[in-house]
Amino acid sequence: MKYIAHIDIMPQKEILDPQGKAVKLGLHNLHIDSVGDVRIGKHIRLEVEAESTDKANSIVDTACRQLLANLIMEEYTFSLEEIKA
């Protein structure tokens, strides 16, 4: 079976986010003052082939922990969607 994994990687809440602060300042300069905190992360889309949903979850989790996310500074979440043939 094939799956699409949607992965969101964000800086941990305790870590400063200079990109987010720059965007918030830019929004303020545009007189968009109703925006609170801004955090900048990344979204990754993976196509995974696995024999089960559990195996696909395991593959994506391993990819996140070992390569895609820096667990010292970032946290991740993901969801899987089965591709219907």
C-alpha positions, 0 to 999 in steps of 0.5 A: 500500500502507498501512503502520503505522510504530511509532516510538520516540524516546528521549533520547540516552544522553549527555543527562540525563533528569529524567523518568526520574530522577523515575520511578526515585525513585518506584519506589524509594519504592515499594520497587521497588529492582530497577529500574536506569536509567529513560529516558522517551521517546515512542512514535508510530504513523503510518499511511503510504500509499506505493507500496513499503516503501522509499518508506514507510521514506523517508517515516517517516525524513524525518518523524522527522528533520525533525519528530518527533525533536530530533536534538540531544537525541534518537535514534529507531528505527522499524519498518514493518508492512504493513496487509493489506487 
